[in-house]
Amino acid sequence: MIGKANRVLLALAGLILLIVGGGVLATGLGASVPSWWPFDGKSDVLLSRSDRYRWRGDGWWWPVVIAVLAVLLIIALWWLLAQLRRARLSEVLIDSGDGEGAVLRGKALEDALGDETDRLDGVSETKVRLSGRRTAPRARIRLRMEPHGAPAEVLRGLSDDALAHARTSAGLDELPAEVRLKAVKHRAERVT
């Protein structure tokens, strides 16, 4: 989600800057610009003195300017915090029963879950990524299926064995998982 938002925002900002910058450059070099363009000469400015002071005396001007800037600041801060948030869960908090708790590295749980899933019949490659909170992790599993693999059997084995073992070993009540299956490309077998 955040990757898509980043791409859209960067593309939009780049397009706006390209259009405005290209127009300013074209005007500065003396090229003809459309009639609706805000300035048309080398010595012309984008906002004239009269444009800058037009609404200064009106009572609504400054509250609107401050509100727009505040909204832009909030959006920019949200975007910055979203960049700093980790997509991968680095550790899982385990209730050890003594009130202290223990910490399990997320990578270790990912590797254990991936290794056990790789052993299922019909799976050629597994990629596991944990996300969520330390106390409530979620697993995203990508499986590459071999040509002879049966998706129903693989999902049953994943749910009954690998995910159950991961939940039990980490002391979790639940470990929701999103599984994506993809077939390995292979040549058609010839029948003689």
C-alpha positions as CSV (number, residue, x, y, z in Angstrom):
1,M,0.0,0.0,0.0
2,I,2.7,2.5,1.0
3,G,4.7,1.6,-2.1
4,K,1.8,2.4,-4.4
5,A,1.2,5.7,-2.5
6,N,4.9,6.6,-2.9
7,R,4.9,5.9,-6.6
8,V,1.7,7.9,-7.1
9,L,2.9,10.9,-5.0
10,L,6.3,11.0,-6.6
11,A,4.8,10.7,-10.1
12,L,2.4,13.5,-9.4
13,A,5.0,15.7,-7.9
14,G,7.4,15.0,-10.8
15,L,4.7,15.7,-13.4
16,I,3.8,19.0,-11.8
17,L,7.4,20.1,-11.5
18,L,8.1,19.0,-15.1
19,I,5.2,21.0,-16.5
20,V,5.9,24.1,-14.4
21,G,9.6,24.0,-14.9
22,G,9.3,23.3,-18.6
23,G,7.0,26.2,-19.0
24,V,9.2,28.6,-17.0
25,L,12.2,27.4,-19.0
26,A,10.4,27.8,-22.3
27,T,9.2,31.3,-21.4
28,G,12.7,32.3,-20.2
29,L,14.2,31.1,-23.5
30,G,11.7,33.2,-25.4
31,A,9.5,30.4,-26.8
32,S,5.8,31.1,-27.3
33,V,3.6,29.8,-24.5
34,P,-0.2,29.4,-24.4
35,S,-2.4,32.4,-23.6
36,W,-3.5,30.9,-20.3
37,W,0.1,30.7,-18.9
38,P,0.5,33.1,-15.9
39,F,3.5,35.0,-17.3
40,D,4.8,35.5,-20.8
41,G,8.1,37.4,-20.7
42,K,11.7,37.0,-19.6
43,S,11.3,39.7,-16.9
44,D,7.8,38.6,-15.9
45,V,7.3,36.9,-12.5
46,L,5.0,34.0,-11.6
47,L,3.1,36.0,-9.0
48,S,3.0,39.8,-9.3
49,R,2.8,42.2,-6.4
50,S,-0.9,42.7,-7.0
51,D,-1.5,38.9,-7.1
52,R,0.3,38.5,-3.8
53,Y,-1.6,41.2,-2.0
54,R,-5.0,40.7,-3.6
55,W,-6.7,38.9,-0.7
56,R,-4.5,40.1,2.1
57,G,-7.2,42.5,3.5
58,D,-10.0,39.9,3.4
59,G,-10.7,38.1,6.7
60,W,-10.9,34.6,5.2
61,W,-7.5,34.7,3.5
62,W,-5.1,33.9,6.4
63,P,-7.2,31.2,8.0
64,V,-7.5,29.4,4.6
65,V,-3.7,29.7,4.0
66,I,-2.9,28.4,7.5
67,A,-5.5,25.5,7.2
68,V,-4.0,24.4,3.8
69,L,-0.5,24.6,5.1
70,A,-1.5,22.6,8.2
71,V,-3.1,19.9,6.1
72,L,0.0,19.7,3.9
73,L,2.2,19.4,7.0
74,I,0.0,16.6,8.4
75,I,0.1,14.7,5.1
76,A,3.9,15.2,4.9
77,L,4.4,14.0,8.5
78,W,2.1,11.0,7.9
79,W,4.1,10.1,4.8
80,L,7.5,10.5,6.7
81,L,6.3,8.2,9.5
82,A,5.0,5.6,7.0
83,Q,8.5,5.5,5.5
84,L,10.1,4.9,8.9
85,R,7.8,2.1,9.8
86,R,9.3,-1.3,9.2
87,A,7.4,-3.6,6.9
88,R,9.1,-6.7,8.3
89,L,8.6,-7.8,11.9
90,S,12.0,-7.9,13.6
91,E,10.9,-9.7,16.8
92,V,7.9,-11.6,18.3
93,L,7.1,-11.2,22.0
94,I,6.4,-14.6,23.6
95,D,4.5,-15.0,26.9
96,S,6.8,-17.3,28.9
97,G,4.3,-17.6,31.8
98,D,6.6,-16.0,34.4
99,G,5.5,-12.4,33.7
100,E,8.8,-11.6,32.1
101,G,8.2,-12.8,28.5
102,A,10.8,-13.7,25.9
103,V,11.7,-12.3,22.5
104,L,12.0,-14.5,19.4
105,R,13.7,-13.0,16.4
106,G,11.3,-12.6,13.5
107,K,13.8,-13.9,11.0
108,A,14.3,-17.1,13.0
109,L,10.5,-17.8,12.9
110,E,10.4,-16.9,9.2
111,D,13.2,-19.3,8.5
112,A,11.7,-22.1,10.5
113,L,8.3,-21.7,8.9
114,G,9.9,-21.5,5.5
115,D,12.0,-24.6,6.0
116,E,9.1,-26.7,7.2
117,T,6.9,-25.5,4.3
118,D,9.7,-26.3,1.8
119,R,9.5,-29.9,2.9
120,L,5.9,-30.2,1.8
121,D,5.3,-32.3,-1.4
122,G,4.8,-30.1,-4.4
123,V,6.6,-27.0,-3.1
124,S,9.7,-25.9,-4.8
125,E,10.4,-22.6,-3.0
126,T,9.0,-20.7,-0.1
127,K,9.3,-17.1,1.0
128,V,7.9,-16.0,4.4
129,R,7.6,-12.5,5.8
130,L,6.2,-11.6,9.2
131,S,4.4,-8.3,9.7
132,G,2.0,-6.9,12.2
133,R,2.7,-6.2,15.9
134,R,5.2,-8.0,18.2
135,T,2.3,-9.6,20.2
136,A,0.1,-10.3,17.1
137,P,2.2,-11.3,14.1
138,R,0.9,-12.1,10.6
139,A,2.6,-14.2,8.1
140,R,2.8,-13.6,4.3
141,I,3.8,-16.7,2.5
142,R,4.7,-17.1,-1.1
143,L,4.9,-20.6,-2.5
144,R,6.2,-21.7,-5.8
145,M,4.4,-24.9,-6.7
146,E,6.0,-27.7,-8.7
147,P,4.0,-29.1,-11.7
148,H,2.8,-32.2,-9.7
149,G,1.9,-30.2,-6.6
150,A,-1.8,-30.2,-5.5
151,P,-2.7,-26.7,-4.0
152,A,-5.3,-28.1,-1.7
153,E,-2.9,-30.7,-0.1
154,V,-0.2,-28.1,0.2
155,L,-2.5,-25.6,1.9
156,R,-3.8,-28.3,4.2
157,G,-0.2,-29.3,5.1
158,L,0.8,-25.7,5.6
159,S,-2.1,-25.0,7.9
160,D,-2.1,-28.3,9.8
161,D,1.7,-28.7,10.2
162,A,3.9,-25.7,9.5
163,L,1.6,-22.9,10.8
164,A,0.5,-25.1,13.8
165,H,4.1,-25.8,14.8
166,A,5.0,-22.1,14.4
167,R,2.0,-21.1,16.6
168,T,2.8,-23.7,19.2
169,S,6.6,-23.0,19.4
170,A,6.0,-19.3,19.6
171,G,3.2,-19.6,22.1
172,L,0.8,-17.7,19.9
173,D,-3.0,-18.0,20.1
174,E,-3.2,-17.4,16.4
175,L,-1.0,-16.8,13.5
176,P,-3.0,-15.5,10.5
177,A,-1.4,-16.2,7.2
178,E,-1.9,-14.9,3.7
179,V,-0.7,-17.5,1.2
180,R,0.1,-16.8,-2.5
181,L,0.6,-19.7,-4.8
182,K,2.6,-19.5,-8.1
183,A,3.3,-22.3,-10.5
184,V,6.9,-23.0,-11.5
185,K,7.3,-22.6,-15.3
186,H,7.9,-25.9,-17.0
187,R,7.8,-27.5,-20.4
188,A,4.9,-29.7,-21.4
189,E,5.7,-33.3,-21.1
190,R,5.6,-35.4,-24.3
191,V,3.3,-38.4,-24.3
192,T,4.5,-41.2,-26.6
